[in-house]
Amino acid sequence: MAKFIRVVSFLVLLFTINLSAQYEEHQVDSIVLHKIYRAQTIKTISEEIGEDFQDQNNLIRALYIFLASKMTYDLDFGNESFRIRSLAKNKEELNRITNSELERALSLRKGVCWEYAHLFKKLCYYQGIASEVIPGMRRVENELPLKPNYNHVYNVVELYGEKKFIDCTFSPPDVYDKSVYDMYYLIDPEEFIFICFPEDVKKQYLSNPLTYMQFRNLPLATNDKLALKIKNVYPRVSKLRVKQSQKTRLSLELGRLNVLDEVFVIVNNRNVEGIEVTKPRINLNISIKPNDSVMVMGRKITSKGSVFYNLANFKGK
């Protein structure tokens, strides 16, 4: 009975939305999450997903949601697939094995970042959408090695002449939460550099690409920062060199104006400065001494009370 109700709800959703119109992202998500896909190959799955969407933005979102929600991260499968691909004796054989392994990954709905990124590229290809696979490393902790450890792959697409990053490899929420899916979807290069560093620095798609050491000195991007689309955080390092008490400019940019009502700074657990959010760019001048611990916080006022977010952390030295 419950399954019947879900099917009816899904059909009602399709019926009530004009397919020729552009969907809202949450509508795309609902269609993909509730639909049972019958196709068996990468090409036919791409075509089946494409049946419900005619807008390119909707298609990209649908392909992303499909992989992020339907696939399961499986390290054993990833290691086995890597071993099989390593047996190739030439480029032609490698291409054949790679295609076969990607079909197997989709069929079993298993893989690691390599499968996720290459499947996204192929699903996009069959919809006439160009996507790159970018080898690099993903930052998961604040302290990084002196030399880069390239152990991750992700994607980039181009929309309206601008490069946007997509990373399908994350754990989807048990209960739908759009903000979780938004964290790694169509991320600006200025924001994505806080998360991943590519093998080819040109693939940062920044006007002034960072060296690895500059990337290593960036503060760790928190989930709050990603969910709120916080970007252009200044200073771009977590450790501030100060010889004595001095004024330091802190700034950041909000991707959406209405995500926060107030931004304030806490120094050594004391609230020292606050500003009402009336524009995307936030600038604060704070007096900081050596060894001071500085936290930039955001506050959103809701009907149930205030919600606080950690936006950036700095340390005087």
C-alpha positions in Angstrom: 0.0 0.0 0.0 2.8 2.4 0.9 4.6 1.7 -2.4 1.3 2.3 -4.3 0.9 5.7 -2.5 4.5 6.7 -3.4 3.9 5.8 -7.1 0.6 7.8 -7.2 2.3 10.8 -5.6 5.1 10.6 -8.1 2.6 10.5 -11.0 0.7 13.4 -9.6 4.0 15.4 -9.3 4.7 14.7 -13.0 1.2 15.6 -14.1 1.0 18.8 -12.2 4.3 20.2 -13.5 4.5 21.3 -17.1 7.4 19.3 -18.5 8.2 22.0 -21.0 9.0 24.5 -18.2 12.1 24.6 -16.1 11.7 22.9 -12.8 12.9 24.2 -9.4 15.8 22.2 -8.1 13.7 20.6 -5.3 11.2 19.4 -8.0 14.0 17.8 -10.0 15.3 16.1 -6.8 11.9 14.7 -6.0 11.4 13.2 -9.4 14.8 11.5 -9.5 14.6 10.3 -5.8 11.1 8.8 -6.3 11.5 7.3 -9.7 12.5 3.6 -10.2 14.9 3.5 -13.2 14.6 0.3 -15.3 17.4 0.9 -17.9 20.5 -1.2 -17.6 23.3 0.6 -19.5 24.9 4.1 -19.1 23.4 5.3 -22.4 19.9 4.0 -21.7 19.9 5.3 -18.1 21.0 8.7 -19.3 18.1 8.6 -21.9 15.6 7.5 -19.2 16.6 10.3 -16.9 16.5 12.8 -19.8 12.8 11.8 -20.6 11.6 13.9 -17.7 13.7 17.0 -18.3 14.2 19.3 -21.3 16.2 22.1 -19.6 20.0 21.7 -19.5 20.2 23.0 -15.9 17.5 20.4 -14.8 19.4 17.6 -16.7 22.7 18.4 -14.9 20.9 18.5 -11.6 19.1 15.2 -12.3 22.2 13.3 -13.3 24.0 14.6 -10.2 21.1 13.6 -7.9 20.9 10.2 -9.6 24.5 9.3 -8.9 24.7 10.9 -5.4 21.5 9.2 -4.2 21.4 5.8 -6.1 25.1 4.8 -5.9 26.8 3.3 -2.9 30.4 4.2 -2.0 32.2 0.8 -1.9 36.0 0.8 -1.4 36.4 -2.9 -2.1 34.6 -2.5 -5.4 36.8 0.5 -6.3 40.0 -1.4 -5.4 38.9 -4.4 -7.5 38.0 -2.3 -10.4 41.4 -0.5 -10.2 43.2 -3.9 -10.2 41.2 -5.0 -13.3 42.0 -1.8 -15.2 45.7 -2.1 -14.3 45.9 -5.4 -16.3 45.4 -3.5 -19.6 48.4 -3.9 -21.9 47.7 -0.9 -24.2 45.5 2.1 -24.5 42.9 0.3 -26.6 42.5 -2.5 -24.1 42.4 0.1 -21.2 39.5 1.9 -22.9 37.6 -1.3 -23.4 38.1 -2.4 -19.8 37.3 1.0 -18.5 34.0 1.1 -20.4 33.2 -2.4 -19.2 34.0 -1.5 -15.5 31.9 1.6 -15.7 28.9 -0.4 -17.0 29.5 -2.9 -14.1 29.6 -0.1 -11.6 26.3 1.4 -12.7 24.7 -2.0 -12.9 25.7 -2.8 -9.3 25.3 0.9 -8.2 28.7 0.7 -6.5 32.0 2.6 -6.8 34.4 5.2 -5.4 35.1 8.7 -6.6 36.7 7.4 -9.9 33.4 5.6 -10.8 31.2 8.5 -9.7 33.1 11.1 -11.7 33.5 9.1 -14.9 29.9 7.9 -14.8 28.8 11.5 -14.4 30.9 12.5 -17.5 29.4 9.6 -19.6 25.8 10.3 -18.5 26.3 14.0 -19.5 27.9 12.9 -22.8 24.7 11.1 -23.9 22.7 14.3 -23.2 25.1 16.4 -25.2 26.5 18.1 -22.1 30.3 18.6 -21.8 31.9 17.6 -18.5 35.5 17.2 -17.4 36.9 14.7 -14.9 39.5 16.4 -12.7 42.1 14.4 -10.8 43.2 16.0 -7.5 42.9 15.8 -3.8 40.1 16.6 -1.4 40.7 18.3 1.9 39.1 16.5 4.8 41.2 17.8 7.7 43.1 21.0 8.5 46.6 19.6 8.6 47.8 18.6 5.2 51.1 16.8 4.1 54.0 18.8 2.7 53.4 17.3 -0.7 50.0 16.7 -2.3 48.4 13.3 -2.1 46.2 13.0 -5.2 43.5 10.6 -4.3 40.3 12.1 -5.5 38.5 12.9 -8.8 35.5 15.2 -9.4 33.8 17.0 -12.3 33.5 20.5 -13.8 30.8 21.7 -16.2 30.3 25.0 -18.0 27.0 27.0 -17.6 26.5 30.3 -19.3 30.2 30.6 -19.9 31.2 30.0 -16.3 33.0 26.9 -14.9 31.2 25.2 -12.0 32.4 22.2 -10.0 30.4 19.1 -9.1 31.4 16.4 -6.7 29.0 13.4 -6.6 31.0 11.5 -4.0 29.4 12.1 -0.6 27.0 10.3 1.7 23.4 11.3 0.9 21.1 12.0 3.9 18.7 9.3 5.0 15.9 11.9 5.0 15.9 14.4 2.1 17.7 17.6 2.9 18.3 19.9 -0.1 21.1 21.8 1.6 23.2 18.6 1.8 22.9 18.0 -1.9 23.6 21.7 -2.7 27.0 21.6 -0.9 28.8 19.9 -3.8 26.7 21.1 -6.7 27.7 23.9 -9.1 30.3 25.3 -6.8 32.2 28.4 -7.9 36.0 28.1 -8.4 36.6 30.7 -5.7 34.7 28.5 -3.2 35.8 25.0 -4.5 39.5 25.8 -4.0 38.8 25.5 -0.2 37.7 21.9 -0.8 39.9 20.4 -3.6 43.2 20.9 -5.2 43.7 19.6 -8.8 46.9 17.9 -10.2 46.8 20.5 -13.0 46.7 24.0 -11.3 45.1 25.4 -14.5 42.1 23.2 -13.6 41.4 25.5 -10.6 39.8 27.9 -13.2 41.0 30.8 -11.1 42.4 34.0 -12.5 45.3 33.6 -10.0 45.7 29.9 -9.4 47.1 28.8 -6.0 50.2 26.8 -5.4 49.9 23.7 -3.3 51.5 25.5 -0.3 49.0 28.3 -0.6 46.2 25.7 -0.7 47.7 24.0 2.3 47.5 27.2 4.3 43.8 27.8 3.6 41.4 27.3 6.5 39.4 24.1 6.3 36.0 24.6 4.8 33.3 23.5 7.2 29.9 22.1 6.1 28.3 25.3 7.3 30.4 27.3 5.0 29.6 25.1 2.1 25.8 25.0 2.8 25.7 28.8 3.1 27.7 29.3 -0.1 30.3 31.4 1.8 33.1 32.5 -0.5 36.0 35.0 -0.9 36.9 34.7 2.8 39.8 37.1 3.7 42.4 36.5 5.0 42.8 33.3 3.0 45.0 31.7 5.7 44.0 30.4 9.1 47.1 31.7 10.9 47.5 35.5 11.1 50.9 37.0 11.7 50.6 39.8 14.2 53.5 41.2 16.2 51.2 43.2 18.6 47.6 44.3 19.0 46.6 45.6 15.6 43.5 46.1 13.4 42.9 43.3 11.0 40.3 43.3 8.2 38.1 40.3 8.0 35.7 39.8 5.1 33.6 37.3 3.4 30.8 37.1 0.7 27.4 35.5 1.1 26.2 33.5 -2.0 22.6 34.5 -1.0 21.7 37.6 0.9 18.9 36.1 3.0 20.8 33.2 4.5 22.0 35.1 7.5 20.6 38.0 9.6 23.8 38.9 11.5 27.6 38.2 11.3 29.7 38.7 14.4 33.2 38.0 15.6 34.2 36.2 18.8 37.8 36.7 20.1 38.9 34.4 22.9 35.3 33.5 23.5 34.1 37.1 23.8 31.8 38.8 21.3 33.7 41.9 20.1 32.0 42.9 16.9 28.7 42.4 15.1 27.1 43.6 11.9 23.6 43.3 10.5 23.5 41.6 7.1 22.2 44.1 4.5 24.5 43.2 1.6 26.4 40.2 0.4 29.9 41.5 1.2 30.7 41.6 4.9 33.7 43.6 6.1 34.9 43.8 9.8 37.9 45.5 11.3 39.0 43.6 14.5 41.9 44.2 16.9 43.9 41.0 17.1 46.9 40.1 19.3 49.4 37.2 19.0 47.8 33.9 20.2 44.2 35.3 19.9 41.6 32.8 18.8 39.2 34.4 16.4 35.9 32.9 15.2 33.5 34.5 12.7 29.9 33.4 13.3 26.6 33.9 11.5 23.1 34.0 13.0 19.8 33.3 11.3 16.6 34.2 13.2 13.8 31.7 12.8 10.4 31.2 14.3 11.9 28.5 16.6 14.8 30.8 17.7 18.3 31.6 16.5 20.5 29.2 14.5 24.3 29.8 14.6 26.9 29.0 12.0 30.7 28.8 12.2 31.9 30.7 9.1 35.6 31.1 9.6 38.4 30.5 12.2 41.7 32.3 12.6 44.6 32.2 15.0 47.0 35.1 15.8 50.6 34.2 15.9 
